[in-house]
Each structure stands twice: as structure tokens, then as C-alpha cells.
Amino acid sequence: MHILWLVKTTLPQAAVACGLARASDVSGSWLTGQLAALRTHADLHLTVLSVGKVVDASGAADGVDYRIVADAAAFTPLLQAGAFDLVHIWGTEYDAAAVMADAARAQNLPVLFSIQGVMRDCAAHLCDGVPDAYRHSGAVWHAIDRAVPGELLDNMQANFDALAAKEAALLHDARHVTGRTGFDRAVCAALAPSARYYPCNETLRPLFYTGTLWHAREFAAAPVLFLPQGNYPLKNLHTVIKALPAVLAQYGNAQLQIAGWPPLDKGPLLRPVIDRMFPYKLYCKRLAAQLGVAGHIHYTGPLDAAAMRQAYLEADVFLLPSSCENSPNSLGEAMLLGLPCVAAAVGGIPSMLEDGREGYLYGDALDEKALANAILRVLQSPDGGTAMGQAARARALQTHDAARNADDLIHIYETILREEHK
């Protein structure tokens, strides 16, 4: 069977196969693991398509064909020429997904949608806990933003709301949807009432399945807390900052490491303008200063897979306090390495991690006291969280089992094709 994948970003394998500069895997690219696992299925012919900043490029590697096109207008001719059996669209909120869905239906091709994040809920919780003063910008700042884009939260909210509307429109007519948590199954029931839901777990980046595992450190008074993302309010850095004083009261040299770039700073002359153009970062900066914890917060810069892996290994607790998540890959990666995890019990996270045995979940993402207590429970445990980390790893090895997930995906394709050809 010949399956066409539409993916939102150009994968590293596609960039290499198409003769482009190697694409970064800093943003995740967990589909690289799924691709690797599918190579053993000899009866599968896979073409991976993305929209990129090139006129057109194609290539092949490891039995997979890759196409990068400059515009979604190329979708219909590609489908007409490709003799595909099924189109698999990864993600539900971006413009190209809707174009591809329409083009596939026009060719009478079945379409499978993979739910990744859930934009309906991400939009609803985007700015939870952020004061109104930072959430709204005046006309002058919007005019500046049009010339030199910043990260105004009202613009961000409008963008998330628009993506949620696109997701709802796309799923409304869907017939086949795949997901992996109780949360996204419920979303499918609400937004895709005519669709059949197929469970299939994710396979993560290959680097996290092998090599050195996490082990407890002798951190004394200087434990390291690791947050995989903190640049926009959904990831809830502000609640972590509020939780830090309670952690520092017990461990005075504790450090919060955040993956990604630090807030932009171009010196004292431009600082007031930049602060206003990046209000969430300003809020977090002011909050950290107010609470006296700024010296304990450090940014790593962007991390590729190898550097991210090392950051997990050098931490004592992994934090995922997001206000909404479906099945975050960073949590799965931390679990695979055996790193003790603390997360908000939101979205699909309870489907990934059992509270009290595989990690600690706390109920309200904005409850800094509950977050601090969960962190301290790990740090103060006699084994430093080793037993929980090992239990989490055992769970993750099942959830993210590459061979089983590849078999499940093939079975989904075969089931859809049988149903469509009855």
C-alpha cells in the first residue's frame, strides 16, 4: 500500500534526502522515530510531503520518498500522479492540512488525521494565570508589531483562537482519526462526531531508547529542575517561578534550567521597547525579581536531541506544569531516561504517567504550592526519585515501543482501506 504523509515541518531525513541543509531537530521531530520503525514493513510504500521554502525538491532514503513543495497548490497534481491508497495528515490546525483534506476527498482517497496538540483547549488555557495588564496591548504597540513582530499576547490569543477554529472545521467532517490519550479521544467524540477513533501511541526520537540512563545525583543544596519550554504562557513558567521560593527555602542553591533562548536583551536603550513587545517574558522577569529568584533561573539555548538528552541526565527533577497538553514528547523522553517527573494533571498527561508510582501529578496547573510540594517530595525522597523514575521508564518503554506502534499504525491503515473498499 502506498501512503502519503503530510507533515507540518520538514523532517531532518527529508532535508538530507532532498539535498538541502540538514533540518534541525530542536523542535522535536519525533516522527523520525516513527519513520525508522516503519522501515521493516516491506509492503508499505511511504511518501512524506511538507511545504517548505523551496520551489520543489524530492529525494529518497531508506525506502521512503520525500517531497518538499513551495505551495499547497501542488497537492492535487501530486495526488493525481501518485497512485496513493491513503493520505495521513499529521496535525489538524494548519492551513495545508485543510487543503490536503479537500484534495484527497476530491480524488476519493481516504484521509486519516492524527491529533497532536488540541488547539481548542490550548486556546482556552493559553494565558491562564497571566495578569490582564500583560494580555492586552494598545494600538501603538500593535503598529510596532506589524513592522517588527514581537509576541503580544492578544495577538497570540487571536492566533490560537483561529487555529482552534481551523481544527474544529477540519475535524467536523473527518471519518478517521488517530490519537493516544483519554483526553484526545474525548476531543474526537466532541469535534469529529462521525469519525472512528483509532488508538496508536507515538514513537519518540531514537536517541532516547539507548545509552546512559538517568541516575540520582548527590546534589546537596543545589538540585537542578529542568523545564523543557518556557517561552509562552501555556507552558506555565510563571507558576514555576512562584513555586521556587518554597524549593529554595529547603535547597538554597537550587537551579531552574529552561530549554530555549533567554529573553531578548539589546541593552538599556531598547529594553523598554522590547519588554513591551514581549509581555510574557516581561511578566516572568518581573515576577522572578519580585520573588528574589532571578539568579536561580538559567536558559540553555536551543537544544538538539543529543543536548536535550544530556540536559535530562544532568537534572534532578523534570517539570511539566503546562496548562494544557495532550501527550507531550518531552515527558515521554524524560520517562524513557528514568528521570523523576512532576507534571500538572491536565489534558492527556494522566494517560501517560501514574501519580505516586511513576511520578507526581498535581491537580491545578496554577497551584504553585502543590507544584512546590511535588518537587520537594522528589528531592526529599531517600532514593532521589530513582524508583519512580524506573517505574516511569518501564511504562514509557511500553507506550513508546517502536515496533508495536509501527504495527498498530499499519493495522490502522489496513483497517481503513478494508472499510473504504467494502
DARA-V235140 format. One line per field, one symbol per residue. ss: DSSP state (A for helix, B for strand, O for the rest). phi: phi as a letter, one per 20 degrees, with the letter a starting at -180 (. if undefined). A space follows every 50 residues. Layout:
ss: ???
phi: ???
This chain:
ss: OBBBBBOOOOOAAAAAAOOOOOOOOOOOOOAAAAAAAAOOOOOOBBBBBB BOOOOBBBBBBOOBBBBBBOOOOAAAAAAAAAOOOBBBBBOOOOAAAAAA AAAAAAOOOBBBBBOOOOAAAAAAAOOOOOOAAAAOOOAAAAAAAAAOOO OOAAAAAAAAAAAAAAAAAAAAOOOBBBBOOAAAAAAAAAAOOOOBBBBO OOOOOAAAOOOOOOOOOOOOOOOBBBBOOOOOAAAOAAAAAAAAAAAAAA OOOOBBBBOBOOOOOOOAAAAAAAAAAOAAAAAAAAAAAAAOOAAABBBO BOOOAAAAAAAAAOOOBBBBOOOOOOOOAAAAAAAAAOOOBBBBOOOOAA AAOOBOOOBBBBOOOOOAAAAAAAAAAAAOOOOOOAAAAAAAAAAAAAAO OAAAAAAAAAAAAAAAAAAAOO
phi: .dddeddfcffgfffffemefgffdgfplffgfffffeffefeddddddb dcecfabbabalndecccdebfffffgfffeeleebdddeocdegfffff gfffffelefcddefdfdfgefffdgdgnegggeecceffffffffecgd cfffffffffffffffgffffgdfdccdbbcffffffffeecfeeeddfb fedefgfeecnfdfbfdeelecfddddfabebfgemgfffgfefgffffe cfdgcdedfpffgfbdnffegfffgfecffffgfffffffemdgfddcde ngcfgfffgffffeedbedcegfbbecffffffffgenfgccbfeclegf fdcefnddrcdcfdgeeffffffffffffefgdmnfffffffffffffgd fffffffffgffgfffffffdf
